[in-house]
Amino acid sequence: MGSRDSQINLQVPLLPGETIDELRPKDSPPLSDAQLNKRYVEEGVRIVVEQARYPLNQILAMFTDTFETEAGTREAKYKRDPEYQRRHRWDDGRKSRLIESFLMNVPVPPIFLYEYELARFEVMDGRQRLTALMDFYSNSLELTELQYWPELNGRKYETLPSSIRDGIDRRYLSSIILLNETAATEERAAFLKKLVFERLNSGGVRLSGQETRNAVYNGPLNDLCLKLSRTKELRVMLGTPLDSIEAPTSADEEDAGDADVESSEQDPEGVEVTKIGRKMFESMEDVEIVLRFYAYRHLTKFSQGLNRISDFLDEFLAKGNKFDATTLDDYRRLFQENIRFWYAIGGVTAFQVKGSNRHFSKIAYDALMYASSALTQEQRASLLNNPRVVQSAIDAMYDEHAATFGGRRTNTADAHRRNRYSLDALGAALNAIAS
């Protein structure tokens, strides 16, 4: 590998507004039984919940009614669609089978609500069930794919026989509400809210790390990551759709590690949406990929390293949500410049490790995006004018450090090595262009 261009920084320069303290202190020493007892007595049981039962025929009104705020705006008492909700969307068949479950009095899991202000609630878990019920009672759902009552296929609520309508109307949907007084501070409330989320199952599918993160640490940086996940160049690389799409059938399910996945559709911007890309979109893995770019700039601030990557991303997002608007605007520009740089260099396989059958490698993405963010505008322009030289340098890096870019080398020391090797590769490309 060629010598480093002296003008490339060894470490990416941080923006003035993104300086943060240590993300997480080292683990505290073990506590004695007496200390544990004292902590339990002092902290007590912090999660405060209550239960409620809602008649099915009242849910549509509950989640559509609004009230006038002191500022003169209209706001819902029950928020069904906060930003953090899952992107997965039920098809009419699954909605219909939920209605069939209520008709037959099959137990349905409770929904979970969070009281974000006094008597103001948002849906933590159960959005799909609520949407199905609202579609049913607004007569926009035509029943289909029913298993025990196929005779009702094609019917809507208003066209059901009266006894069947009455039978469904007398059913209830249970809820568990995490109350506002659960914790005295915002930080403690976020921790306990996360604790609840990590133990929830939604439709039998456990919430992903980013879905939980979006709920607990929702804020300006989180919103930015959501918006940037729609960047066309990133979506082309991942095969993710622009907006929510219908849930795939079981025949469409593919293992996320499979490499050769045929495109299944095109989104409105002409991006080929793959089966793996759809799964990444539904679990918000694409949003997490954006967050990783920002968080990895601060890897040295997290003493526990990448063996606790989920905690690392949680802690950084909580800090990053407090960045000022100028810093976040710089963040937006920084991500867009770098993802577009690599797309111009390598296209859809810009983050594919040489010799691998995976078209997108997160560890390659982390290192290459880190390295390119250290470039000046002039250096980036020079490299963009010579993409083959850049690709040759990257390929040489993969040849020389194949083991470090292997899929199982995910500790912090290897991450720092990959960053350094990527900086070296870009420096070698600049030197080759200059010579």
Backbone torsions as a table, in degrees:
resi	resn	phi	psi	omega
1	MET	NA	139.7	-177.2
2	GLY	-69.2	167.4	179.8
3	SER	-70.3	154.7	-178.1
4	ARG	-71.8	137.0	171.8
5	ASP	-66.2	125.3	-173.0
6	SER	-64.1	-16.7	-177.5
7	GLN	-86.5	-8.4	178.0
8	ILE	-87.9	129.3	-178.7
9	ASN	-67.0	145.2	174.6
10	LEU	-68.9	-27.5	179.6
11	GLN	-135.4	144.0	-176.5
12	VAL	-63.4	138.7	177.6
13	PRO	-73.9	128.4	179.1
14	LEU	-81.3	149.8	175.3
15	LEU	-72.4	152.2	-178.8
16	PRO	-55.7	-34.2	-174.9
17	GLY	-91.9	0.1	-176.8
18	GLU	-106.1	14.1	177.0
19	THR	-68.6	131.1	179.6
20	ILE	-132.6	159.8	176.2
21	ASP	-81.5	-179.4	175.6
22	GLU	-51.5	130.4	-176.1
23	LEU	-73.2	-40.4	-177.0
24	ARG	-149.1	122.1	178.0
25	PRO	-66.0	162.8	177.5
26	LYS	-62.5	155.8	-177.8
27	ASP	-55.3	138.4	179.1
28	SER	-73.8	156.3	179.8
29	PRO	-66.5	157.8	179.4
30	PRO	-58.8	146.0	179.2
31	LEU	-99.1	148.1	175.6
32	SER	-75.5	168.9	177.8
33	ASP	-59.9	-39.5	-179.7
34	ALA	-64.6	-40.6	178.5
35	GLN	-68.3	-38.4	177.2
36	LEU	-64.0	-42.7	178.1
37	ASN	-62.0	-41.0	-179.8
38	LYS	-63.8	-43.3	179.5
39	ARG	-62.1	-42.6	-178.7
40	TYR	-63.4	-42.2	-179.1
41	VAL	-66.5	-42.5	-177.2
42	GLU	-69.9	-39.9	-176.8
43	GLU	-84.7	-34.6	-179.3
44	GLY	64.8	-164.1	177.5
45	VAL	-94.0	111.8	-170.3
46	ARG	-89.7	-24.1	-177.8
47	ILE	-82.1	114.2	-178.4
48	VAL	-108.5	121.9	-178.3
49	VAL	-130.2	160.8	168.0
50	GLU	-139.4	161.8	-178.7
51	GLN	-114.8	151.0	178.3
52	ALA	-146.8	157.3	176.5
53	ARG	-126.7	129.9	-177.2
54	TYR	-115.0	126.2	172.7
55	PRO	-58.6	137.1	-175.6
56	LEU	-58.3	-37.3	-175.7
57	ASN	-77.7	2.6	176.3
58	GLN	-106.0	-8.9	-173.6
59	ILE	-67.5	-38.4	179.7
60	LEU	-58.8	-44.5	179.5
61	ALA	-67.6	-39.2	-179.4
62	MET	-58.5	-42.0	-172.0
63	PHE	-98.2	7.2	174.1
64	THR	-119.0	-21.1	179.2
65	ASP	-69.7	145.1	178.1
66	THR	-128.3	167.2	175.7
67	PHE	-131.6	161.7	-179.7
68	GLU	-92.1	125.9	179.5
69	THR	-80.4	172.6	177.8
70	GLU	-63.1	-26.0	179.0
71	ALA	-81.5	-2.4	177.9
72	GLY	88.4	6.4	178.6
73	THR	-95.8	163.1	177.1
74	ARG	-97.2	135.6	-177.5
75	GLU	-142.3	145.1	-180.0
76	ALA	-81.8	140.7	174.5
77	LYS	-72.3	-34.7	177.2
78	TYR	-115.4	115.7	179.3
79	LYS	-93.5	115.3	-179.9
80	ARG	-88.5	-23.7	-171.1
81	ASP	-125.6	55.8	172.3
82	PRO	-64.4	161.9	-173.9
83	GLU	-56.0	-30.5	-171.0
84	TYR	-81.9	-3.9	-174.0
85	GLN	-63.2	157.2	-175.4
86	ARG	-66.4	152.0	-179.7
87	ARG	-87.8	-14.3	-179.3
88	HIS	-65.9	134.6	-176.3
89	ARG	-126.2	130.0	178.9
90	TRP	-70.3	145.9	171.4
91	ASP	-86.9	175.1	-175.4
92	ASP	-65.3	-29.1	178.4
93	GLY	-64.1	-44.3	-180.0
94	ARG	-70.1	-37.8	175.5
95	LYS	-60.8	-42.7	-178.0
96	SER	-64.6	-38.5	-179.2
97	ARG	-69.8	-26.5	172.8
98	LEU	-66.1	-44.8	177.0
99	ILE	-59.9	-40.6	177.4
100	GLU	-61.8	-37.1	177.5
101	SER	-62.3	-43.1	177.6
102	PHE	-65.5	-39.8	179.5
103	LEU	-59.7	-38.9	-178.5
104	MET	-90.7	0.5	-178.9
105	ASN	63.1	32.5	172.9
106	VAL	-72.3	132.6	-179.6
107	PRO	-57.7	131.9	178.2
108	VAL	-115.8	132.0	-179.0
109	PRO	-58.0	149.4	178.7
110	PRO	-69.9	155.4	170.2
111	ILE	-86.3	158.6	178.4
112	PHE	-116.2	129.2	177.6
113	LEU	-116.5	151.1	175.6
114	TYR	-118.6	127.0	178.6
115	GLU	-86.2	94.7	-175.8
116	TYR	-79.4	-24.9	169.5
117	GLU	-139.3	168.0	-178.1
118	LEU	-57.0	119.5	178.2
119	ALA	61.7	23.1	174.2
120	ARG	-123.5	129.1	-168.1
121	PHE	-128.5	151.7	170.3
122	GLU	-132.4	152.9	-175.5
123	VAL	-79.6	120.0	174.3
124	MET	-86.5	-43.4	-177.2
125	ASP	-150.5	126.8	179.4
126	GLY	126.8	10.0	-177.7
127	ARG	-57.6	-40.8	-176.8
128	GLN	-66.3	-38.7	177.4
129	ARG	-65.1	-42.4	178.9
130	LEU	-64.9	-42.0	179.3
131	THR	-62.3	-42.3	178.5
132	ALA	-60.6	-43.9	-179.6
133	LEU	-66.6	-40.3	179.4
134	MET	-66.7	-39.9	176.3
135	ASP	-62.7	-39.8	-179.2
136	PHE	-64.9	-48.4	-175.8
137	TYR	-77.4	-15.4	174.3
138	SER	-93.1	5.4	177.7
139	ASN	64.7	24.2	176.5
140	SER	-97.6	-4.3	178.8
141	LEU	-107.1	121.0	173.2
142	GLU	-98.4	118.4	-174.5
143	LEU	-60.3	140.3	-177.7
144	THR	-154.9	156.4	175.7
145	GLU	57.9	29.9	176.7
146	LEU	-69.4	145.3	-173.9
147	GLN	-99.4	-43.2	-178.2
148	TYR	-97.6	-27.1	180.0
149	TRP	-119.5	57.0	-179.3
150	PRO	-62.8	-18.6	178.5
151	GLU	-64.1	-18.0	-178.8
152	LEU	-93.4	-2.6	176.9
153	ASN	-56.7	135.6	-179.1
154	GLY	92.3	-9.4	179.8
155	ARG	-89.0	151.8	169.2
156	LYS	-110.9	172.6	-178.3
157	TYR	-54.4	-44.9	-174.7
158	GLU	-71.2	-17.2	-178.9
159	THR	-104.0	3.3	177.4
160	LEU	-71.9	150.3	172.5
161	PRO	-56.5	146.9	-171.6
162	SER	-58.9	-40.3	-178.7
163	SER	-66.0	-36.0	178.9
164	ILE	-70.1	-40.7	175.6
165	ARG	-59.0	-46.6	-179.0
166	ASP	-63.1	-36.6	-179.3
167	GLY	-64.9	-40.4	178.3
168	ILE	-71.5	-39.1	-177.3
169	ASP	-61.6	-26.8	-177.3
170	ARG	-87.5	2.3	175.9
171	ARG	-84.2	163.2	-178.1
172	TYR	-128.2	151.7	170.9
173	LEU	-109.4	124.1	-178.8
174	SER	-84.2	152.7	177.4
175	SER	-139.8	152.1	171.1
176	ILE	-120.5	126.6	-173.7
177	ILE	-112.6	121.5	173.1
178	LEU	-83.2	112.7	-169.1
179	LEU	-80.4	158.3	-177.4
180	ASN	-61.3	-32.7	-177.1
181	GLU	-83.2	14.6	179.8
182	THR	-55.9	-36.2	-178.4
183	ALA	-146.8	153.4	-175.4
184	ALA	-80.5	-25.1	-177.2
185	THR	-120.4	159.3	179.3
186	GLU	-63.4	-39.1	-179.2
187	GLU	-65.7	-42.6	-179.5
188	ARG	-67.7	-38.9	178.1
189	ALA	-62.2	-41.1	179.1
190	ALA	-63.0	-41.2	179.7
191	PHE	-62.9	-46.0	-177.5
192	LEU	-70.6	-34.9	176.3
193	LYS	-63.3	-41.0	176.9
194	LYS	-63.4	-39.7	179.1
195	LEU	-58.3	-43.4	178.4
196	VAL	-64.5	-45.6	-178.1
197	PHE	-60.4	-39.8	-177.3
198	GLU	-67.7	-15.3	-179.6
199	ARG	-106.7	3.4	-179.9
200	LEU	-90.0	145.4	167.5
201	ASN	-116.1	138.1	179.4
202	SER	-118.2	110.8	-179.5
203	GLY	61.5	29.3	179.5
204	GLY	83.0	-1.4	180.0
205	VAL	-114.0	119.8	-177.1
206	ARG	-66.5	139.5	179.1
207	LEU	-60.9	138.0	178.6
208	SER	-74.7	168.4	179.0
209	GLY	-58.7	-41.3	-177.7
210	GLN	-74.4	-33.6	175.5
211	GLU	-62.3	-43.4	176.6
212	THR	-65.5	-43.1	-179.2
213	ARG	-61.2	-41.5	179.6
214	ASN	-61.6	-34.5	-179.0
215	ALA	-74.8	-45.8	-171.9
216	VAL	-81.3	-37.7	-174.7
217	TYR	-114.7	36.3	178.3
218	ASN	-63.8	136.5	-177.4
219	GLY	175.3	-170.6	-174.0
220	PRO	-59.2	-42.9	179.7
221	LEU	-70.1	-39.2	177.3
222	ASN	-60.7	-43.3	178.1
223	ASP	-61.4	-39.4	179.2
224	LEU	-63.4	-42.9	179.0
225	CYS	-62.5	-38.9	176.5
226	LEU	-60.8	-46.0	-178.5
227	LYS	-66.6	-41.8	-176.9
228	LEU	-72.3	-20.2	175.8
229	SER	-66.0	-14.9	177.3
230	ARG	-87.4	-2.1	178.9
231	THR	-56.7	127.8	-170.8
232	LYS	-59.8	-43.6	-177.9
233	GLU	-60.4	-40.8	178.1
234	LEU	-65.6	-42.2	-177.7
235	ARG	-66.5	-35.0	176.0
236	VAL	-62.7	-41.3	-179.9
237	MET	-66.9	-38.1	-175.7
238	LEU	-91.2	-23.1	-175.0
239	GLY	77.3	29.5	-177.8
240	THR	-94.0	150.6	-179.6
241	PRO	-80.0	166.3	179.0
242	LEU	-75.2	-39.9	-176.4
243	ASP	-135.8	178.8	-179.7
244	SER	-59.2	143.2	178.9
245	ILE	-132.9	163.5	-178.5
246	GLU	-62.2	147.6	178.3
247	ALA	-63.0	140.0	179.2
248	PRO	-72.5	156.9	173.6
249	THR	-78.0	168.2	-177.8
250	SER	-60.5	-29.5	179.8
251	ALA	-67.8	-21.1	-179.3
252	ASP	-85.1	-14.2	-173.9
253	GLU	-65.1	131.8	178.0
254	GLU	-129.6	149.5	175.1
255	ASP	-69.2	135.0	-174.8
256	ALA	-62.5	-16.0	-179.2
257	GLY	-87.9	-10.5	-179.6
258	ASP	-63.6	144.2	-175.4
259	ALA	-97.2	-51.5	-172.9
260	ASP	-91.4	94.7	-178.0
261	VAL	-117.9	123.0	-179.4
262	GLU	-69.1	144.9	175.1
263	SER	-66.9	137.8	-175.7
264	SER	-105.7	-17.1	-178.0
265	GLU	-171.2	171.5	173.4
266	GLN	-116.7	142.3	177.5
267	ASP	-90.5	178.5	-176.0
268	PRO	-58.5	-22.3	179.1
269	GLU	-94.5	7.1	177.9
270	GLY	83.9	10.2	178.3
271	VAL	-77.9	132.7	177.6
272	GLU	-74.9	114.8	-178.2
273	VAL	-90.8	122.6	-179.9
274	THR	-98.4	166.5	178.7
275	LYS	-64.3	-42.0	177.0
276	ILE	-66.2	-41.2	178.2
277	GLY	-61.1	-38.3	177.8
278	ARG	-62.5	-42.6	179.9
279	LYS	-65.5	-39.1	177.6
280	MET	-63.3	-39.9	179.1
281	PHE	-64.1	-47.0	-176.0
282	GLU	-63.6	-35.1	179.5
283	SER	-90.6	2.2	-179.3
284	MET	63.1	26.2	177.1
285	GLU	-65.5	-29.1	177.5
286	ASP	-66.2	-35.1	176.6
287	VAL	-67.3	-40.5	178.4
288	GLU	-63.3	-34.8	179.1
289	ILE	-63.0	-39.6	175.2
290	VAL	-63.5	-46.1	-179.2
291	LEU	-59.6	-38.5	-179.5
292	ARG	-57.2	-39.4	-179.1
293	PHE	-57.7	-45.1	-179.3
294	TYR	-72.3	-43.4	-175.7
295	ALA	-65.2	-38.3	-175.9
296	TYR	-67.8	-14.8	173.4
297	ARG	-67.9	-16.1	-175.4
298	HIS	-120.7	24.3	-175.1
299	LEU	-59.3	-33.6	-179.2
300	THR	-68.3	-14.5	-179.2
301	LYS	-84.5	-6.2	-176.1
302	PHE	-111.9	104.3	-170.9
303	SER	-66.7	-23.9	-176.0
304	GLN	-87.1	-7.7	170.7
305	GLY	70.1	-168.2	-172.3
306	LEU	-79.1	-4.5	171.3
307	ASN	-69.9	-11.1	175.1
308	ARG	-126.5	51.8	-172.0
309	ILE	-63.2	-36.0	-180.0
310	SER	-63.7	-43.1	177.0
311	ASP	-63.4	-39.2	178.9
312	PHE	-58.9	-48.2	-179.8
313	LEU	-67.1	-38.7	176.2
314	ASP	-57.9	-52.0	-175.3
315	GLU	-63.2	-42.4	-179.1
316	PHE	-66.1	-43.0	-178.3
317	LEU	-62.8	-38.8	177.9
318	ALA	-61.1	-40.7	177.9
319	LYS	-71.7	-43.8	-174.7
320	GLY	-67.0	-25.8	177.3
321	ASN	-63.9	-14.2	-179.6
322	LYS	-96.6	-0.4	177.0
323	PHE	-63.6	150.2	-178.6
324	ASP	-76.9	169.3	-174.8
325	ALA	-62.2	-35.1	180.0
326	THR	-64.7	-44.6	179.3
327	THR	-62.6	-43.0	-179.8
328	LEU	-65.9	-35.0	175.9
329	ASP	-67.5	-38.8	174.6
330	ASP	-64.2	-37.8	176.9
331	TYR	-60.4	-44.6	179.2
332	ARG	-58.2	-49.1	-179.9
333	ARG	-62.4	-41.0	-177.1
334	LEU	-61.6	-45.0	-179.7
335	PHE	-66.2	-48.1	-176.8
336	GLN	-61.5	-42.2	179.2
337	GLU	-61.4	-42.6	-174.2
338	ASN	-77.8	-38.9	179.1
339	ILE	-68.4	-35.0	178.5
340	ARG	-73.2	-31.6	175.6
341	PHE	-60.2	-50.7	-176.3
342	TRP	-70.7	-31.7	176.8
343	TYR	-66.5	-38.2	177.3
344	ALA	-66.4	-31.3	-179.8
345	ILE	-77.9	-49.5	-170.3
346	GLY	-122.7	-0.6	179.3
347	GLY	65.1	-147.7	-173.5
348	VAL	-63.8	-25.1	-179.0
349	THR	-105.9	28.1	-178.0
350	ALA	-60.2	-29.4	-178.6
351	PHE	-110.9	29.7	174.1
352	GLN	-95.3	124.7	179.0
353	VAL	-70.4	134.1	-179.5
354	LYS	-55.5	130.2	179.3
355	GLY	89.7	-6.6	-179.5
356	SER	-96.2	152.2	176.2
357	ASN	-95.0	4.2	176.3
358	ARG	-91.3	123.5	-173.8
359	HIS	-77.5	-14.5	178.0
360	PHE	-137.9	116.2	178.9
361	SER	-108.2	122.8	179.9
362	LYS	-63.6	-38.3	-177.6
363	ILE	-70.3	-31.4	174.0
364	ALA	-70.2	-43.6	177.3
365	TYR	-57.1	-48.2	-178.5
366	ASP	-57.2	-48.3	-174.3
367	ALA	-72.4	-44.7	-176.6
368	LEU	-69.6	-39.7	177.1
369	MET	-66.0	-37.9	176.8
370	TYR	-60.4	-48.2	-176.0
371	ALA	-66.3	-44.4	-176.6
372	SER	-67.9	-24.9	179.1
373	SER	-72.6	-8.5	175.5
374	ALA	-89.3	-6.4	-177.6
375	LEU	-76.8	150.0	169.7
376	THR	-81.2	167.6	178.3
377	GLN	-61.2	-38.2	-179.6
378	GLU	-67.3	-41.3	178.7
379	GLN	-64.5	-42.0	179.8
380	ARG	-63.1	-42.2	179.6
381	ALA	-63.3	-41.1	179.6
382	SER	-62.2	-43.0	179.9
383	LEU	-68.7	-36.8	179.5
384	LEU	-65.7	-28.1	177.2
385	ASN	-77.0	-10.3	-177.5
386	ASN	-136.3	60.3	-174.3
387	PRO	-61.4	-32.8	-179.6
388	ARG	-67.0	-34.4	177.5
389	VAL	-66.0	-41.6	178.5
390	VAL	-63.4	-46.9	-178.3
391	GLN	-63.5	-36.6	177.7
392	SER	-63.4	-41.3	179.0
393	ALA	-66.7	-38.7	179.0
394	ILE	-67.3	-42.2	178.1
395	ASP	-62.0	-40.8	177.7
396	ALA	-63.2	-36.7	177.3
397	MET	-62.9	-45.0	178.9
398	TYR	-62.8	-39.2	178.6
399	ASP	-62.4	-43.8	-174.4
400	GLU	-77.0	-30.3	-174.5
401	HIS	-125.5	44.0	-175.8
402	ALA	-58.4	-40.3	-177.3
403	ALA	-65.4	-38.4	-177.7
404	THR	-69.6	-26.9	178.3
405	PHE	-95.9	12.6	175.5
406	GLY	-70.9	155.3	-172.9
407	GLY	-63.1	-22.1	-175.6
408	ARG	-100.2	3.6	179.6
409	ARG	-93.5	80.9	-171.6
410	THR	-118.5	16.3	177.7
411	ASN	-82.5	170.2	-174.0
412	THR	-64.3	-40.3	-179.4
413	ALA	-60.7	-42.2	178.6
414	ASP	-67.8	-34.8	177.1
415	ALA	-62.0	-43.0	177.8
416	HIS	-65.2	-38.0	177.1
417	ARG	-62.8	-44.2	179.7
418	ARG	-62.2	-38.3	176.2
419	ASN	-60.3	-45.3	-177.9
420	ARG	-65.9	-43.0	179.3
421	TYR	-63.6	-36.9	179.7
422	SER	-68.5	-40.0	174.4
423	LEU	-62.2	-41.7	177.1
424	ASP	-59.4	-42.2	-177.8
425	ALA	-65.0	-43.3	179.0
426	LEU	-67.2	-37.8	175.6
427	GLY	-62.2	-41.2	179.0
428	ALA	-65.0	-37.9	178.1
429	ALA	-64.8	-41.9	178.1
430	LEU	-64.2	-40.3	178.5
431	ASN	-65.1	-38.6	179.8
432	ALA	-66.5	-38.4	177.9
433	ILE	-66.7	-38.4	-177.3
434	ALA	-74.6	-24.3	-175.0
435	SER	-82.6	NA	NA
